Amino acid sequence: MVPKPGDVLYVNRRASVQFGGDRALIFRVITVSGELVHHDWIWLTGYVLDQTGNALARREIFVQKAGLLRADPPRAVVRQPRRKPTAATPTRDGPRQGKRATT
């Protein structure tokens, strides 16, 4: 598989030993280097994504094409907007309690 700009990939140990275990990452490709360094290895530039699809860091990685896996783009968490508190409606307490005039 040759990735294209915009592709989201799951990069793990299959692509390179440096991404094994908890170092695996979700990666959105920006550019693919056309320069051949080693057979079936390519340089990719892109962004490491968090679980909600936000870019955490821009990186350049050197990986095996055969080890790359397409990933579903992470979905942003949709938060419900906070409801604005409503102003309290004044209540009528009845007639004012105060001193009464004496006659």
C-alpha positions as CSV (number, residue, x, y, z in Angstrom):
1,M,0.0,0.0,0.0
2,V,1.3,3.4,-0.9
3,P,-0.4,6.0,1.3
4,K,-1.6,9.4,0.0
5,P,-1.9,12.8,1.7
6,G,-5.0,12.7,3.9
7,D,-4.8,9.0,4.7
8,V,-5.1,8.0,8.3
9,L,-2.9,5.0,9.2
10,Y,-2.4,2.8,12.2
11,V,1.4,2.5,12.6
12,N,2.6,-0.3,14.7
13,R,5.4,-2.9,14.9
14,R,4.5,-4.3,11.5
15,A,5.6,-1.0,9.9
16,S,8.7,-0.6,12.1
17,V,10.0,-2.0,15.4
18,Q,10.1,1.5,16.9
19,F,6.3,1.6,16.9
20,G,5.8,-1.7,18.8
21,G,3.6,-2.1,21.8
22,D,2.4,1.1,23.5
23,R,4.4,3.2,21.0
24,A,1.9,2.4,18.2
25,L,0.2,5.5,16.8
26,I,-2.6,6.9,14.6
27,F,-1.0,9.0,11.9
28,R,-2.5,11.4,9.3
29,V,-0.3,11.6,6.2
30,I,0.6,15.1,4.9
31,T,3.4,14.1,2.4
32,V,5.0,10.9,1.1
33,S,8.6,11.2,0.1
34,G,9.3,10.0,-3.5
35,E,12.9,9.3,-2.7
36,L,13.7,5.6,-2.5
37,V,16.0,4.9,0.4
38,H,15.6,1.1,0.9
39,H,13.3,-1.3,-0.9
40,D,9.7,-1.0,0.3
41,W,10.6,1.6,3.0
42,I,9.2,5.2,2.8
43,W,9.4,8.5,4.6
44,L,6.1,9.9,5.7
45,T,5.4,13.3,7.1
46,G,2.2,13.9,9.1
47,Y,0.5,14.3,12.4
48,V,0.1,11.9,15.3
49,L,-3.5,12.0,16.3
50,D,-5.2,11.5,19.7
51,Q,-8.3,9.5,20.3
52,T,-10.6,12.4,19.2
53,G,-8.7,13.2,16.0
54,N,-6.8,16.2,17.3
55,A,-3.2,16.6,16.1
56,L,-0.7,16.1,18.9
57,A,2.6,16.5,17.1
58,R,4.0,16.7,13.6
59,R,6.4,13.9,12.8
60,E,8.4,12.4,10.0
61,I,8.6,8.6,10.2
62,F,10.4,5.9,8.2
63,V,8.3,2.8,7.7
64,Q,7.7,-0.3,5.6
65,K,4.9,0.1,3.1
66,A,3.8,-3.5,3.6
67,G,3.3,-3.0,7.4
68,L,1.0,0.0,7.1
69,L,-2.7,-0.4,8.0
70,R,-5.5,2.0,7.1
71,A,-7.3,3.3,10.2
72,D,-10.7,4.9,10.6
73,P,-10.2,8.6,11.5
74,P,-10.8,9.1,15.2
75,R,-14.2,10.7,15.8
76,A,-14.4,13.9,17.7
77,V,-16.3,13.7,20.9
78,V,-19.6,15.7,20.4
79,R,-20.4,17.6,23.6
80,Q,-23.8,18.9,24.3
81,P,-23.7,22.6,24.8
82,R,-24.2,23.7,28.4
83,R,-27.6,25.1,29.1
84,K,-27.5,28.6,30.3
85,P,-29.1,29.0,33.8
86,T,-32.4,30.8,33.6
87,A,-32.9,33.8,35.7
88,A,-35.0,33.1,38.8
89,T,-38.5,34.4,38.4
90,P,-39.3,36.7,41.4
91,T,-42.1,35.4,43.5
92,R,-44.8,37.3,45.3
93,D,-44.6,36.9,49.0
94,G,-47.8,38.7,49.6
95,P,-48.1,42.0,51.4
96,R,-45.0,43.4,53.0
97,Q,-44.6,42.6,56.6
98,G,-43.6,45.7,58.3
99,K,-44.6,48.0,61.1
100,R,-48.3,48.9,61.1
101,A,-49.3,52.4,61.8
102,T,-51.2,52.6,65.1
103,T,-54.1,54.9,65.5
